[in-house]
Structure formats: C-alpha cells, structure tokens
C-alpha cells in the first residue's frame, strides 16, 4: 500500500508540460526538488538497457550511484530510512529518474558482459 501511494504521488507530480512539472517539483520539494532537476539537467540519470528485455536505472548522486526502481525504490540511505519509518518519501534520485524518463533527460547505456552478469546475479538470481 505504501509503495502504491508513493507511485501515485510521483505520477501526479509528472502531469503537465516540462515547465509546469519543474515548477511543481521545486514548489513541493524545495531543495530536494532542485537537486533532482540538476541531476536530470546534467545527464546524471542512466537507463541501462539489456538485450534480455529489461532495463535498470542508475542515478549518480552526491555520494555514489544508486539503483532506482521507477516510482517504487531507491538504494540510497535516505529513501531506505523513510521506508523503515513507515512513510516512504521520494528522495531526489527517485524524482530525478521520474522527471528524466518523462522528459527524455537520461542517457541509454549498453552494458558490458560484466554488468550483465552482476545484474543477473543480484536481481535475477542467476550467474
């Protein structure tokens, strides 16, 4: 249920044209929203597209690279903390990924063999 609410919050956030959405992000999230927009504007959101038919999203944050499952999860400490508190709030990585995907501010990366093996091992239980 909590993830459904989070997903709905992000979907609502993305309604409208780019300028409207930018304004809404800053109005609702303040500095967190500004950081999210900077990540997208600077090309720090990546979709790694695998030939096996799935994609993985990575967002370069201030302290590292984070795995993002669109509208549901981010591997950063801040997001995980809000989940443990029982009230997941979108971190700036989740907001950046959603904005970048909606308006095309992301880079598509083809994985090398090592990346494919890592993803299969950790996300698919293979490898």
C-alpha positions as CSV (number, residue, x, y, z in Angstrom):
1,X,0.0,0.0,0.0
2,X,2.8,2.4,0.9
3,X,4.5,1.9,-2.5
4,X,1.2,2.5,-4.3
5,X,0.9,5.8,-2.6
6,X,4.5,6.7,-3.5
7,X,3.9,5.7,-7.1
8,X,0.7,7.8,-7.2
9,X,2.5,10.8,-5.7
10,X,5.1,10.6,-8.4
11,X,2.6,10.1,-11.2
12,X,0.7,13.2,-10.0
13,X,3.9,15.1,-9.9
14,X,4.6,14.4,-13.6
15,X,1.3,15.7,-15.0
16,X,1.7,18.6,-17.4
17,X,4.4,20.1,-19.6
18,X,8.0,20.3,-18.7
19,X,7.9,23.9,-17.2
20,X,4.8,23.1,-15.1
21,X,6.4,19.9,-13.8
22,X,9.7,21.7,-13.0
23,X,7.8,24.4,-11.1
24,X,5.7,21.8,-9.2
25,X,8.8,19.8,-8.2
26,X,10.5,22.9,-6.7
27,X,7.3,24.1,-5.0
28,X,6.6,20.7,-3.4
29,X,10.1,19.5,-2.6
30,X,12.2,22.7,-2.3
31,X,16.0,22.0,-2.3
32,X,15.4,18.2,-2.8
33,X,13.5,19.1,-5.9
34,X,16.2,21.5,-7.2
35,X,18.8,18.8,-6.7
36,X,16.7,16.3,-8.6
37,X,16.3,18.7,-11.5
38,X,20.1,19.4,-11.5
39,X,20.8,15.7,-11.8
40,X,18.5,15.3,-14.8
41,X,19.8,18.5,-16.4
42,X,23.4,17.4,-16.0
43,X,22.8,14.0,-17.6
44,X,23.3,12.0,-14.4
45,X,20.4,9.6,-15.0
46,X,21.1,6.4,-16.9
47,X,19.0,3.7,-18.2
48,X,21.0,0.5,-18.8
49,X,19.1,-1.5,-21.4
50,X,19.8,-5.2,-21.5
51,X,19.2,-7.3,-24.6
52,X,17.3,-9.8,-22.4
53,X,14.5,-7.3,-22.4
54,X,14.7,-5.3,-19.2
55,X,16.2,-2.1,-18.0
56,X,17.9,-0.9,-14.9
57,X,18.0,2.8,-13.9
58,X,21.1,4.3,-12.2
59,X,21.2,7.8,-10.8
60,X,24.5,9.5,-9.9
61,X,24.0,11.1,-6.5
62,X,26.4,13.2,-4.4
63,X,27.7,10.2,-2.5
64,X,27.5,7.5,-5.1
65,X,25.5,5.7,-7.8
66,X,22.0,4.5,-6.8
67,X,19.8,1.8,-8.2
68,X,16.3,3.2,-8.8
69,X,13.2,1.2,-9.5
70,X,10.9,3.8,-11.0
71,X,8.3,5.2,-8.7
72,X,9.0,2.5,-6.1
73,X,12.5,2.3,-4.7
74,X,16.0,3.9,-4.5
75,X,19.0,2.3,-2.9
76,X,20.1,5.5,-1.2
77,X,20.2,5.7,2.6
78,X,17.7,8.5,2.8
79,X,15.0,6.6,1.0
80,X,15.6,3.4,2.9
81,X,15.3,5.3,6.1
82,X,11.9,6.7,5.2
83,X,10.8,3.1,4.4
84,X,11.8,1.9,7.8
85,X,9.9,4.8,9.4
86,X,6.9,3.5,7.5
87,X,6.4,6.6,5.4
88,X,8.3,6.3,2.1
89,X,9.0,9.7,0.6
90,X,10.6,10.2,-2.8
91,X,14.3,11.0,-2.5
92,X,15.8,13.3,-5.0
93,X,17.1,10.3,-7.0
94,X,13.6,9.0,-7.5
95,X,12.3,12.4,-8.5
96,X,15.3,12.9,-10.9
97,X,14.7,9.5,-12.5
98,X,10.9,10.1,-13.0
99,X,11.5,13.6,-14.4
100,X,14.3,12.4,-16.7
101,X,12.2,9.4,-18.0
102,X,9.1,11.6,-18.6
103,X,11.0,14.3,-20.5
104,X,13.9,12.4,-22.0
105,X,16.7,13.8,-19.8
106,X,18.5,10.4,-19.5
107,X,21.3,8.5,-21.2
108,X,20.9,5.0,-22.5
109,X,23.8,2.8,-21.8
110,X,24.6,-0.6,-23.3
111,X,26.0,-2.9,-20.6
112,X,29.2,-4.8,-20.9
113,X,29.3,-8.6,-20.1
114,X,30.4,-7.9,-16.5
115,X,27.4,-5.7,-15.9
116,X,25.1,-8.3,-17.4
117,X,26.5,-10.9,-15.0
118,X,26.2,-8.7,-11.9
119,X,22.6,-7.8,-12.7
120,X,21.7,-11.4,-13.4
121,X,23.3,-12.5,-10.1
122,X,21.7,-9.9,-7.9
123,X,18.4,-9.1,-9.5
124,X,17.5,-12.3,-11.2
125,X,19.2,-14.9,-9.0
126,X,21.4,-16.1,-12.0
127,X,25.1,-16.1,-12.7
